[in-house]
């Protein structure tokens, strides 16, 4: 929670619903942004922020939703909808002072809209044990995904990316690992989740074992974007590769 601001989260129809209460000012934006990032890390069908109980202390504090909207557009591609904003906020949002943020009259309407138009993208998800063989299994899954989705040119790049991300998780997190590959219209998303809150380790090329490859610097060279977000129990490292 942030000073003067509180929130609760719930799920409905695959959507993450965040009910925000209190007064939003610049001092509260850091805590709110961190919480919304954790919601995005769950890769919901949509992130719906119920603002009916939130007042605006400083207009520029609305930029926190701009930042979340931009993050969601890059990864995981989740729509962000601001529900039931009070008249003052609704007017500012309608004038797009802080970008083209989507609004809805209430959460129920937003859920109906998402479920009516939403399409679950093709994906492959698996749990990996943090031990020898995890990276090999990750590469097999990457190959399976690319073959299934008829993306032969991506087999090599995706295999390298999953090797680096899973190896990093095995070495530094040593927890159960979730690998998710998601096919979108223009990108293939790769996400690796582990139980460590520590940021991903970036190594210099050539440092480490042969199996480790050349580190996250290589991921950076192959991906359109990559980054990481905190989760409720660790972190998720994500990448997007162009089709």
PyMOL commands that set and color helices and strands:
alter all, ss='L'
color gray80, all
select helices_A, chain A and resi 26-41+59-74+87-94+107-117+134-148+152-172+216-222
alter helices_A, ss='H'
color red, helices_A
select strands_A, chain A and resi 5-12+15-24+46-56+79-83+102-104+123-128+177-183+187-194+225-230+235-242
alter strands_A, ss='S'
color yellow, strands_A
deselect
rebuild
show_as cartoon
